[in-house]
Amino acid sequence: MSDQYSNRHKKRVIQEGVRALKNKPGWDVSSFVPASARAQERLMELDQQARDQKVYAQSERCQGCETLREQSGDASALCETHLAEAMGF
């Protein structure tokens, strides 16, 4: 824009352009998630899955887990120790 337009006019035109872009699918910067954040989130999910697999494998040989499963009737019940491990404590 040249100097023939006032700053107020320039600002209004820019705001209209921004509003038009935000209304386009995929252009809303407020909902943008960087690829690095998605990768970090995926790594955390994979870490949790690996931890769960390890804990459930160990719980198959745990007498406390076995007793708790029999008492509750829940085939996925874990003793306090294995539950804490599964939760990441």
N, C-alpha and C positions, 0 to 999 in steps of 0.2 A: 504494500500500500504506500502511496506517496504521502507527502506532507499536506495535501489538500483536505485530508480527512482528520477530524478531531480524534483525540485519544479515546474519548468516550465511544465514538463510532467504531474505531478499530477494536476496542475491547468487546463491544457488542457482537461484531462480526465474528471474532475469534470464539466467543462463548457459544454462538450459534453453530459454528463448525464443530466444536468439541461435543456439543449436545447431539449433533447429527451422527458423529462417529460413535458415541456411546450407545446410540440406539441401534447401530449395526450389530448383528450377532458376532460375538467373539472380539469386539473392540472395547468392551468396558474394562478400563484399567483397574477399577476397584475390585473386580473379581478375578484379576490375573494372578496366577500362581506360577512362580518361576520354576523352570525345569529342575533346578537344584533342590527345591523344596519337595517336589514330587519324588525325586530320586531318594532323598533322605527319608521320606515317609515310607517308600517301598522297602528300603533297607530295614527300617524298624519293624515292618510287618514280617519280613523274612526272618529277622532275628527272633521275633516272638514265635513264629511257627517252628523254628528249629528248637527253641527252648521248650515249647509244648511237646514236641515229639520226644525230646530227651526225657522230660519229666514223666510223661505217660509210659515210656519204656521202663523207666526206673520203678514206677509205681506198680508195675505188673509183678515185681519181686518183693514189694513192700508188704509186710504183715499188717501194718497199721492201715494202709489203704484197702487191703483185702477185707479186713474186719469192718471198716467203715462202709464199704460197698455192700457187704452182707446185711448190715444193720439198716442201712437206708434204702436198699433196693435200687440205688442209682449206680449204674455201671461205670460212670465217669467220676465218681467221688474220689477225692484225694485227702490224704491225711494233712495235718497242719503244715508239716515240713514241705511236702511236695506242692501243696497249694501255694505256699509262700514262694517257692522256686518258680512255679508257673507264672506267678504275678510279677516276678522280677525282683523280689526282695532278697 
